[in-house]
Amino acid sequence: WNRDVMNLAPFNKKWQAFGWHVIEVDGHDLTQLIDAFRQAKLVKGQPTVIIAHTIKGKGGK
């Protein structure tokens, strides 16, 4: 329902427009998350945001 009130897509483009380095990952994949944090530590001269795409309740029963 948030998209009906305030659609933020494309989210990554908004961060990039403000000069941020954007890293997008599958938020359910631990390897991708660890790699993203490692990559973020290497970025110099600009802030970094990690966008972790997730699905609420994924993996739950």
C-alpha positions as CSV (number, residue, x, y, z in Angstrom):
1,W,0.0,0.0,0.0
2,N,3.0,2.3,0.4
3,R,3.3,2.6,-3.4
4,D,-0.2,4.2,-3.5
5,V,0.8,6.8,-0.9
6,M,4.4,7.6,-1.9
7,N,6.1,5.6,-4.7
8,L,9.9,5.7,-4.1
9,A,10.8,3.7,-7.2
10,P,13.3,3.7,-8.7
11,F,14.9,3.8,-5.3
12,N,18.5,3.3,-6.4
13,K,18.3,6.2,-8.8
14,K,17.3,8.6,-6.0
15,W,20.3,7.7,-4.0
16,Q,22.6,8.0,-7.0
17,A,21.1,11.4,-7.8
18,F,22.4,12.6,-4.4
19,G,25.9,11.3,-5.0
20,W,25.7,8.0,-3.1
21,H,27.4,4.7,-4.3
22,V,24.6,2.2,-4.5
23,I,24.9,-1.6,-4.0
24,E,21.9,-3.8,-4.5
25,V,21.6,-7.3,-3.3
26,D,19.2,-10.1,-2.5
27,G,18.7,-9.5,1.2
28,H,18.1,-13.2,1.8
29,D,21.5,-14.2,0.5
30,L,24.1,-14.0,3.2
31,T,27.0,-14.3,0.7
32,Q,25.7,-11.3,-1.3
33,L,25.3,-9.2,1.9
34,I,28.8,-10.0,3.1
35,D,30.2,-9.1,-0.3
36,A,28.2,-5.9,-0.3
37,F,29.7,-4.8,3.0
38,R,33.2,-5.7,1.8
39,Q,32.6,-3.7,-1.4
40,A,31.2,-0.7,0.6
41,K,34.3,-0.6,2.7
42,L,36.4,-0.1,-0.4
43,V,34.5,2.9,-1.7
44,K,36.3,6.2,-1.0
45,G,35.1,9.7,-1.4
46,Q,31.3,9.1,-1.3
47,P,28.8,7.5,1.0
48,T,27.5,4.1,0.2
49,V,24.0,2.6,0.6
50,I,23.2,-1.1,0.5
51,I,19.7,-1.8,-0.8
52,A,18.8,-5.4,0.3
53,H,15.8,-6.6,-1.6
54,T,13.7,-8.9,0.7
55,I,10.3,-10.6,0.9
56,K,8.6,-10.3,4.2
57,G,8.2,-13.7,5.8
58,K,10.3,-15.5,3.3
59,G,11.5,-18.8,4.8
60,G,9.0,-18.7,7.6
61,K,6.4,-21.3,8.2
